[in-house]
């Protein structure tokens, strides 16, 4: 027991002496009172390259996180859940929230109305975009953010550890050189030379270990390049999906009986110049909102009887009391007492149901 205690005491004393000599050497170097062994140019360049890689990996990682999740509060919350090893609660993203609001408002206005139906279709598209965004974030987190984070928290921390060991070995080496210079007696010089030889060997060994680790940065760059390709592919898929969703939505809106008008070409009351915003052409026929058509519907609603009408746009019935319509077909329509002024009773063979006036054009 005493022998073990004596050994521990001696080891602690040796460690304290080593720390003290390193501190003295470091201080004297700072004040220019001691020489410093410089690393070879190749190793020094590798260290600089590793620091540069770490710096830009951190910056790219941070900015990618900001891009994928712009809300800083949500990012902090997700970070805390990750550290606590808990599942992040599922929440709707901005596109999904907008889409749900549009769908709810469309149902409130009535899916049988042109505006209500258009809102619902827009809302469904926004939710599709929200789903695509969720897939982009998930794919980017796995294939791009995680490898970058693993480098910072794994490989680079190992490099830092070995670099610190190299710095300590370098201080030990220079302290041994200083000790040899100051030795006057033959015995002291012999002991100092032996110490210098040992510290030189330890320094060379640690320099080689550090060099091998730093040369692995080439593999890191190659891996990050593959991750970058995955990220670009994920973004390409996301934007292609969004574009297709919006093209499909625009086609659907082009079949809706709504007046796409713009006041952009008119001057404001203050006399400032207006900005003309071009409207993309929408597929499908433009609505027939003529005065004759309007008076025809009014006459039909005020008097009994039925008239032929041409369907202008496809319409999906929202309930069993409605009649689905196909563009360009001809049906019989009539007015029913107490029915909403925006609707008529449609009849196709033995099928009967409510139809929206805005989807019809009365025939002579």
ZIMO-V883009 format. One record per residue. N is the residue number from 0. PHI is phi as a letter, one per 40 degrees, with the letter a starting at -180 (* if undefined). NEAR is the number of other ideal C-beta (glycine too) atoms within 10 Angstrom. D_FIRST is the distance of its C-alpha to the first C-alpha in Angstrom with 2 decimals. Layout:
BEGIN
{{N & PHI & NEAR & D_FIRST} {N & PHI & NEAR & D_FIRST}}
END
This chain:
BEGIN
{{0 & * & 5 & 0.00} {1 & c & 6 & 3.80} {2 & c & 7 & 5.42} {3 & c & 8 & 5.19} {4 & c & 9 & 6.30} {5 & c & 10 & 8.65} {6 & c & 10 & 9.91} {7 & c & 10 & 10.71} {8 & c & 10 & 12.37} {9 & c & 10 & 14.30} {10 & c & 10 & 15.38} {11 & c & 10 & 16.60} {12 & c & 10 & 18.39} {13 & c & 10 & 19.99} {14 & c & 10 & 21.11} {15 & c & 10 & 22.54} {16 & c & 10 & 24.33} {17 & c & 14 & 25.78} {18 & c & 12 & 27.02} {19 & c & 11 & 28.53} {20 & c & 17 & 30.33} {21 & c & 18 & 31.68} {22 & c & 12 & 32.94} {23 & c & 15 & 34.63} {24 & c & 24 & 36.18} {25 & c & 16 & 37.43} {26 & c & 11 & 38.95} {27 & c & 16 & 40.66} {28 & c & 15 & 42.10} {29 & c & 10 & 43.54} {30 & c & 7 & 45.24} {31 & g & 8 & 46.43} {32 & b & 11 & 44.47} {33 & a & 18 & 42.56} {34 & c & 13 & 43.64} {35 & b & 16 & 42.60} {36 & c & 13 & 42.34} {37 & c & 9 & 44.77} {38 & c & 18 & 44.29} {39 & c & 10 & 46.96} {40 & d & 8 & 50.00} {41 & c & 11 & 49.46} {42 & c & 17 & 45.95} {43 & c & 11 & 47.16} {44 & c & 12 & 50.07} {45 & c & 22 & 47.86} {46 & c & 18 & 45.73} {47 & c & 11 & 48.96} {48 & c & 15 & 50.31} {49 & c & 22 & 47.22} {50 & c & 14 & 47.47} {51 & c & 11 & 51.19} {52 & c & 20 & 50.59} {53 & c & 19 & 48.10} {54 & d & 10 & 50.53} {55 & c & 12 & 53.53} {56 & c & 18 & 51.71} {57 & c & 15 & 50.65} {58 & c & 10 & 54.22} {59 & c & 16 & 55.93} {60 & d & 18 & 53.58} {61 & c & 12 & 54.29} {62 & c & 10 & 58.04} {63 & c & 16 & 58.26} {64 & c & 19 & 56.60} {65 & c & 12 & 59.15} {66 & c & 12 & 61.96} {67 & c & 16 & 60.97} {68 & b & 16 & 60.21} {69 & c & 10 & 62.02} {70 & c & 12 & 60.96} {71 & c & 10 & 57.79} {72 & c & 8 & 57.07} {73 & c & 13 & 57.11} {74 & c & 15 & 54.83} {75 & c & 10 & 52.25} {76 & c & 15 & 52.58} {77 & c & 16 & 52.13} {78 & c & 12 & 49.05} {79 & c & 11 & 47.47} {80 & c & 13 & 48.32} {81 & c & 11 & 46.78} {82 & c & 8 & 43.49} {83 & c & 8 & 43.46} {84 & f & 6 & 44.26} {85 & b & 9 & 47.44} {86 & c & 8 & 50.92} {87 & c & 12 & 53.28} {88 & c & 8 & 56.31} {89 & c & 6 & 59.51} {90 & b & 9 & 62.04} {91 & c & 13 & 65.47} {92 & c & 18 & 65.80} {93 & c & 13 & 68.67} {94 & c & 19 & 71.08} {95 & c & 19 & 70.50} {96 & c & 14 & 70.99} {97 & c & 17 & 74.22} {98 & c & 23 & 75.37} {99 & c & 15 & 74.81} {100 & c & 13 & 76.74} {101 & c & 20 & 79.60} {102 & c & 20 & 79.71} {103 & c & 13 & 79.69} {104 & c & 15 & 82.44} {105 & c & 21 & 84.44} {106 & c & 14 & 84.36} {107 & c & 10 & 85.42} {108 & c & 16 & 88.39} {109 & h & 17 & 89.21} {110 & c & 19 & 88.35} {111 & c & 22 & 92.09} {112 & c & 18 & 92.77} {113 & d & 22 & 92.51} {114 & c & 15 & 90.08} {115 & c & 19 & 87.92} {116 & c & 24 & 87.77} {117 & c & 21 & 86.96} {118 & c & 21 & 84.11} {119 & c & 21 & 82.64} {120 & c & 19 & 82.85} {121 & c & 19 & 81.29} {122 & c & 21 & 78.50} {123 & c & 16 & 77.82} {124 & c & 21 & 77.64} {125 & c & 23 & 75.25} {126 & c & 21 & 72.97} {127 & c & 20 & 73.17} {128 & c & 21 & 72.11} {129 & c & 19 & 69.26} {130 & c & 16 & 68.13} {131 & c & 19 & 68.35} {132 & c & 18 & 66.31} {133 & c & 16 & 63.62} {134 & c & 14 & 63.54} {135 & c & 20 & 63.30} {136 & c & 18 & 60.31} {137 & c & 12 & 58.51} {138 & c & 17 & 59.24} {139 & c & 21 & 58.25} {140 & c & 16 & 54.96} {141 & c & 13 & 53.97} {142 & c & 17 & 55.42} {143 & b & 24 & 55.18} {144 & c & 18 & 52.92} {145 & c & 13 & 49.96} {146 & c & 18 & 49.65} {147 & c & 22 & 49.92} {148 & c & 15 & 47.28} {149 & c & 12 & 44.95} {150 & c & 22 & 45.25} {151 & c & 14 & 44.35} {152 & c & 9 & 41.43} {153 & b & 10 & 40.14} {154 & d & 19 & 41.23} {155 & c & 20 & 41.69} {156 & c & 12 & 38.33} {157 & c & 11 & 36.77} {158 & c & 22 & 39.01} {159 & c & 13 & 37.89} {160 & c & 12 & 34.21} {161 & c & 18 & 34.90} {162 & c & 17 & 37.26} {163 & c & 11 & 34.64} {164 & c & 14 & 32.26} {165 & c & 21 & 35.25} {166 & c & 15 & 35.88} {167 & c & 17 & 32.33} {168 & c & 22 & 32.61} {169 & c & 21 & 35.99} {170 & c & 24 & 34.70} {171 & c & 22 & 31.98} {172 & c & 23 & 34.78} {173 & c & 23 & 37.10} {174 & c & 23 & 34.49} {175 & c & 22 & 33.89} {176 & c & 20 & 37.68} {177 & c & 19 & 37.99} {178 & c & 19 & 35.29} {179 & c & 16 & 37.20} {180 & c & 11 & 40.44} {181 & c & 10 & 39.08} {182 & c & 16 & 37.52} {183 & b & 6 & 39.81} {184 & c & 9 & 38.10} {185 & c & 8 & 38.05} {186 & c & 8 & 34.29} {187 & c & 13 & 33.71} {188 & c & 15 & 36.26} {189 & c & 11 & 34.75} {190 & c & 14 & 31.32} {191 & c & 19 & 33.13} {192 & c & 14 & 35.16} {193 & c & 12 & 32.16} {194 & c & 18 & 30.60} {195 & c & 19 & 34.01} {196 & c & 11 & 34.36} {197 & c & 13 & 31.05} {198 & c & 20 & 31.86} {199 & c & 16 & 35.40} {200 & c & 12 & 34.23} {201 & c & 16 & 31.96} {202 & c & 21 & 34.88} {203 & c & 12 & 37.38} {204 & c & 12 & 35.27} {205 & c & 20 & 34.83} {206 & c & 17 & 38.54} {207 & c & 12 & 39.48} {208 & c & 13 & 37.43} {209 & c & 24 & 39.03} {210 & c & 17 & 42.45} {211 & c & 11 & 42.30} {212 & c & 18 & 41.43} {213 & c & 21 & 44.20} {214 & c & 14 & 46.74} {215 & c & 14 & 46.16} {216 & c & 20 & 48.14} {217 & c & 11 & 51.24} {218 & c & 10 & 50.32} {219 & c & 18 & 49.70} {220 & c & 11 & 53.19} {221 & c & 10 & 54.73} {222 & c & 15 & 53.09} {223 & c & 18 & 54.18} {224 & c & 10 & 57.68} {225 & c & 12 & 57.86} {226 & c & 19 & 56.69} {227 & c & 15 & 59.37} {228 & c & 12 & 62.00} {229 & c & 16 & 60.91} {230 & c & 19 & 61.20} {231 & c & 11 & 64.66} {232 & c & 12 & 65.77} {233 & c & 19 & 64.62} {234 & c & 15 & 66.54} {235 & c & 10 & 69.58} {236 & c & 14 & 69.59} {237 & c & 19 & 69.27} {238 & c & 12 & 72.10} {239 & c & 11 & 74.30} {240 & c & 17 & 73.84} {241 & c & 17 & 74.65} {242 & c & 10 & 77.72} {243 & c & 12 & 79.00} {244 & d & 18 & 78.46} {245 & c & 14 & 80.48} {246 & c & 11 & 83.23} {247 & c & 13 & 83.61} {248 & c & 18 & 83.66} {249 & c & 14 & 86.28} {250 & c & 12 & 88.48} {251 & c & 20 & 88.20} {252 & c & 19 & 89.05} {253 & c & 17 & 92.02} {254 & c & 18 & 93.54} {255 & c & 21 & 93.29} {256 & c & 24 & 96.41} {257 & b & 15 & 95.19} {258 & c & 7 & 96.78} {259 & c & 13 & 94.51} {260 & b & 7 & 95.93} {261 & b & 11 & 94.57} {262 & c & 8 & 95.69} {263 & c & 11 & 93.89} {264 & c & 9 & 97.16} {265 & c & 8 & 98.54} {266 & c & 10 & 98.12} {267 & c & 9 & 96.28} {268 & c & 6 & 98.15} {269 & c & 5 & 96.83} {270 & g & 6 & 98.43} {271 & c & 8 & 95.23} {272 & c & 7 & 95.21} {273 & c & 12 & 93.81} {274 & b & 7 & 91.40} {275 & c & 9 & 92.67} {276 & b & 8 & 90.03} {277 & c & 7 & 91.16} {278 & b & 10 & 90.98} {279 & c & 7 & 90.02} {280 & c & 8 & 92.82} {281 & b & 16 & 92.19} {282 & c & 11 & 93.47} {283 & g & 16 & 96.05} {284 & c & 14 & 99.33} {285 & c & 12 & 99.68} {286 & c & 18 & 100.63} {287 & c & 15 & 104.32} {288 & b & 11 & 104.59} {289 & c & 10 & 108.31} {290 & c & 7 & 110.57} {291 & c & 9 & 112.66} {292 & c & 16 & 109.67} {293 & c & 13 & 108.60} {294 & c & 11 & 112.12} {295 & c & 18 & 112.28} {296 & c & 21 & 109.22} {297 & c & 11 & 110.60} {298 & c & 13 & 113.91} {299 & c & 19 & 112.22} {300 & c & 16 & 110.19} {301 & c & 8 & 113.23} {302 & b & 8 & 115.54} {303 & c & 9 & 115.14} {304 & h & 8 & 115.23} {305 & b & 15 & 112.99} {306 & b & 18 & 112.62} {307 & c & 13 & 111.12} {308 & a & 26 & 108.02} {309 & c & 15 & 106.06} {310 & c & 21 & 102.28} {311 & c & 21 & 100.77} {312 & a & 22 & 97.09} {313 & c & 16 & 94.92} {314 & a & 25 & 93.76} {315 & c & 10 & 91.31} {316 & c & 15 & 92.24} {317 & c & 17 & 89.62} {318 & a & 9 & 90.96} {319 & c & 6 & 93.38} {320 & c & 11 & 96.15} {321 & b & 18 & 96.06} {322 & b & 20 & 97.52} {323 & c & 15 & 95.62} {324 & b & 23 & 97.60} {325 & b & 11 & 97.91} {326 & d & 14 & 99.18} {327 & g & 11 & 102.90} {328 & c & 11 & 103.81} {329 & b & 11 & 106.77} {330 & b & 22 & 106.58} {331 & c & 15 & 108.78} {332 & b & 20 & 107.71} {333 & a & 17 & 109.13} {334 & c & 20 & 108.43} {335 & b & 12 & 107.38} {336 & d & 6 & 108.16} {337 & g & 5 & 105.08} {338 & c & 13 & 102.99} {339 & d & 13 & 100.91} {340 & c & 10 & 102.92} {341 & c & 14 & 100.34} {342 & b & 21 & 100.91} {343 & b & 28 & 103.77} {344 & c & 17 & 104.16} {345 & b & 25 & 103.96} {346 & a & 16 & 105.50} {347 & b & 17 & 105.08} {348 & g & 7 & 106.99} {349 & c & 5 & 105.75} {350 & c & 10 & 102.56} {351 & a & 15 & 102.60} {352 & i & 17 & 100.17} {353 & c & 19 & 99.57} {354 & b & 25 & 99.40} {355 & c & 23 & 98.63} {356 & d & 21 & 101.66} {357 & c & 21 & 99.79} {358 & c & 24 & 99.37} {359 & b & 26 & 103.13} {360 & b & 19 & 106.31} {361 & c & 20 & 109.56} {362 & b & 10 & 112.25} {363 & c & 6 & 115.95}}
END
